[in-house]
């Protein structure tokens, strides 16, 4: 089987990836490309990172057999509980890893972008722990709809700077962060929160998030006597939790991968973020991938009820899986995600993040066999989305 896990030496997954950056950023990107693997694969780094994941983040996260959900859908459903991590989502895995890497590279100032706020909180947390300056760019719209996370970032010592251009969401926050990085290249490391951006970021983030699928393998072995499920499911915006959930299964032919994108008001509504349904080949934020864009290359504003999936592109790791039909992609509308969130809450007593609810909604759209083992990544908890949930109760 083709190797889907890692890019080639130029950062390409098939035809997607690469590093398309302004000349002023090239030294930063080249420094990362030349050093990241040697650092993160070293025994010293692995020991330090592993200790933090265990004793600070609270890993391993449980693989929970959702009995009531399984009964309803007549299949065997396990939830990978990334919502139980410190800070409430999978984002801390990558933020801590990159903050440690930045320290090894001699950088003392960290910038990040965030949509749902979870990556911003995770980055601010890692910076507080490791004594690094932290600046977080966040779209003005997202600041309004994710107020609790903004308060947490500020409490953790981060400076939160609103992005006021465009749709004032995640894409615009990334633009602002890239401008900052150009202006402060020698002192600053940019912690990208998803498997997007120029090489080596997609690979770097996927490696730090791969702890998710690494744990699923041994946890399933303990529970059912085999490492591989029949299906692995996750939501995809840029795609960091999905990359981590798929990572150790992506080259296993017998494991089917399912990705849930944000359909918004519907794929044909003009208010969507379902990139694999609507995107064409283009360059966005430093890499070649599928992008929602007009015929002349202008980015189309995305829409999703979930701030973390509100992105007009998809990481090259996932674009390659989609093109090769290695993963099956579903478009989940806002109302379908809301319904699934309420269902999980009532059936299992777990309030999921709106992002994760998109993955849960696939259960209504695809029929599984009774003996299928289905693992769904519950990427984050719903505290941050309570205001949105309350509007729809």
Secondary structure as GFF3:
##gff-version 3
##sequence-region A 1 393
A	DSSP	beta_strand	12	13	.	.	.	ID=ss1
A	DSSP	beta_strand	16	17	.	.	.	ID=ss2
A	DSSP	alpha_helix	23	40	.	.	.	ID=ss3
A	DSSP	alpha_helix	43	52	.	.	.	ID=ss4
A	DSSP	pi_helix	53	57	.	.	.	ID=ss5
A	DSSP	beta_strand	63	65	.	.	.	ID=ss6
A	DSSP	alpha_helix	67	73	.	.	.	ID=ss7
A	DSSP	beta_strand	76	81	.	.	.	ID=ss8
A	DSSP	three_ten_helix	82	84	.	.	.	ID=ss9
A	DSSP	alpha_helix	91	104	.	.	.	ID=ss10
A	DSSP	beta_strand	109	114	.	.	.	ID=ss11
A	DSSP	alpha_helix	118	130	.	.	.	ID=ss12
A	DSSP	beta_strand	133	139	.	.	.	ID=ss13
A	DSSP	alpha_helix	140	145	.	.	.	ID=ss14
A	DSSP	alpha_helix	147	155	.	.	.	ID=ss15
A	DSSP	beta_strand	159	163	.	.	.	ID=ss16
A	DSSP	alpha_helix	170	183	.	.	.	ID=ss17
A	DSSP	beta_strand	188	191	.	.	.	ID=ss18
A	DSSP	alpha_helix	201	209	.	.	.	ID=ss19
A	DSSP	alpha_helix	211	224	.	.	.	ID=ss20
A	DSSP	beta_strand	231	235	.	.	.	ID=ss21
A	DSSP	alpha_helix	240	246	.	.	.	ID=ss22
A	DSSP	beta_strand	256	264	.	.	.	ID=ss23
A	DSSP	alpha_helix	275	278	.	.	.	ID=ss24
A	DSSP	beta_strand	280	284	.	.	.	ID=ss25
A	DSSP	beta_strand	287	291	.	.	.	ID=ss26
A	DSSP	three_ten_helix	307	309	.	.	.	ID=ss27
A	DSSP	alpha_helix	316	323	.	.	.	ID=ss28
A	DSSP	beta_strand	327	333	.	.	.	ID=ss29
A	DSSP	alpha_helix	334	348	.	.	.	ID=ss30
A	DSSP	alpha_helix	354	360	.	.	.	ID=ss31
A	DSSP	three_ten_helix	361	364	.	.	.	ID=ss32
A	DSSP	beta_strand	373	378	.	.	.	ID=ss33
A	DSSP	three_ten_helix	382	385	.	.	.	ID=ss34
A	DSSP	alpha_helix	386	392	.	.	.	ID=ss35
###
